[in-house]
Amino acid sequence: MAREYSPYALNIYIGCSHRCKYCYAPHTLQRTEDSYFGKPQPRKDILKLLEKDLQKNTYKEQVLISFVGDVYCDNADNSETTREVLKLLNAYNVPVAVLSKGGSKMLRDLDVFKSFGNRITVGTTLTFLDENKSKEWEPYASLPEDRLYTLKTLHENGIKTFASFEPTIEPDESIKLIERTLKDNSVEHYKIGKINNYKKADKWQNWEEYLQNCIDLLRPANKQVYYKFCLRKLAPNVELFANEKNPDLYNVRILENEQLKFL
Ligand code: SF4
């Protein structure tokens, strides 16, 4: 569910080159796979339209980039528009979350991420630690080690990081990834869900056991965690704290007194 990710979302490219097997976007947008999984162009006039909108509206709650597509996939302008959009959002003091499977390609914009201070969080989806499985499910996205390296580098550069475990396809793989990020100390915030709406791919896993295993790893590590509704629903006997069920608690946002500084 989009709302669980962020109060607002901004889509820069409508299309994606990563070709994940489970991608919902062509169906949601009623586009053919061939027209969606190409080398996307940025949306027409997006910078002009965005600036007009920012002149009229103030965003104090987190804007996710992006819900559709991936702003660091192999797109037509080598993600130049992503960089310009980020600069514009920063100029208007907007809190931003960036989510991508583009791996170290994201690091080219490290200077822009840094310029946001504590108004940005940057994350990646972690699906498989096994490279072959990753290639099978997310054939043109960055490889697991590259995503893990990117998270570590972002964290070492003072950027708040998050990892999305949606989809979880093989719980054992996700657990290994959580262990690895804990060892690397590279992730501040975890969003954990499961695979949905893909060829009954969620029927063989023991979701209660998975949720409990995540809790056993992440609570002692004192991490910020949100467990998505789709996972909680299939693990009704696992008790969670209120903070673990609150989708907005760990978002970046503008605090009232912080906003006043910019008026
Ligand atoms: S990265 Fe997202 S938008 Fe791109 S193919 Fe994968 S699931 Fe679809």
Residues whose N, C-alpha, C, O or C-beta is under 5 A from the ligand:
A	BS01	SF4	C16 H18 R19 C20 C23 A25 V68 G69 D70 K101
